[in-house]
Amino acid sequence: HRTILGKTYARSTKNKGPRPRSRTLTHVQQAILEDLVYPTEIVGKRTRCKMDGSKVLKVLLDPKDQVNVETKLDTFSHIYKSLTSKEVIFEFPVLEQ
């Protein structure tokens, strides 16, 4: 259950206090991302800002699950784009030995 409350959210008289962090747009989108790739874990994130002003989120996934998840990366990207309207690229970090 994910609920996004706007910046101008005003509570009623019985509920005092500011908007909880778990109801912000950023937190909800982050939770969607974690739920989307569930069997594996996110080990890093990078936001790439291009010269034309567009932003692409690069998500680094745990390399130990690469065999199971590698075929699903395009599907993850399309689902996240349809839910949040944000571009995302899923990758596995290159391990140097």
C-alpha positions in Angstrom: 0.0 0.0 0.0 1.7 3.2 -1.2 0.2 6.6 -0.6 1.7 9.8 -1.9 0.7 13.0 -0.1 1.4 16.4 -1.7 3.7 19.1 -0.3 0.8 21.2 0.7 -0.8 18.4 2.7 -2.7 19.7 5.7 -3.7 17.4 8.5 -7.1 17.5 10.2 -7.3 18.7 13.8 -7.1 15.2 15.2 -4.0 14.3 13.3 -1.2 16.7 14.2 2.2 17.0 12.7 3.9 17.2 9.3 3.6 14.8 6.4 5.4 11.6 7.2 8.6 10.8 5.1 7.0 7.5 4.1 4.3 9.4 2.2 6.6 11.6 0.0 6.9 11.0 -3.7 10.6 10.2 -3.5 10.1 7.6 -0.8 7.2 5.9 -2.5 9.1 5.7 -5.8 12.1 4.2 -4.0 9.9 1.6 -2.4 8.3 0.7 -5.8 11.8 0.2 -7.1 12.8 -2.1 -4.3 9.6 -4.1 -4.6 10.1 -4.4 -8.4 13.5 -6.1 -8.1 12.6 -8.0 -4.9 14.6 -11.3 -5.2 17.8 -9.3 -5.7 19.1 -6.3 -3.7 20.0 -2.8 -4.9 23.7 -2.1 -4.2 23.9 1.3 -5.7 22.2 4.2 -7.5 23.4 6.9 -9.8 21.5 9.7 -11.4 22.8 10.7 -14.8 22.0 14.2 -16.0 22.3 14.5 -19.7 23.2 17.7 -21.6 19.6 18.1 -22.8 18.3 18.2 -19.2 16.9 14.7 -19.0 17.8 12.5 -16.1 18.4 8.7 -16.1 18.5 6.7 -13.0 21.2 3.9 -13.1 20.4 1.1 -10.6 23.2 -1.3 -9.7 21.9 -4.7 -8.7 23.6 -7.5 -6.6 25.9 -9.5 -8.9 25.2 -12.8 -7.1 21.6 -12.8 -8.6 22.8 -11.9 -12.1 22.0 -15.3 -13.6 18.4 -15.3 -12.4 17.5 -11.6 -13.0 19.5 -10.7 -16.2 16.7 -11.7 -18.5 14.2 -9.5 -16.6 16.0 -6.2 -16.7 14.1 -4.7 -19.7 10.9 -5.7 -18.1 11.9 -4.0 -14.9 12.7 -0.8 -16.8 9.3 -0.8 -18.7 7.3 -1.4 -15.5 9.1 1.3 -13.5 8.6 3.7 -16.5 4.9 3.0 -16.6 4.4 3.4 -12.9 6.6 6.5 -12.2 7.3 8.1 -15.7 11.0 8.0 -14.9 13.8 6.5 -17.1 15.8 3.8 -15.3 18.6 1.5 -16.4 19.4 -1.6 -14.4 23.0 -2.9 -14.4 25.3 -5.2 -12.5 28.5 -3.7 -11.1 31.7 -4.9 -12.8 33.8 -6.8 -10.2 37.5 -6.2 -10.6 39.7 -9.0 -9.5 
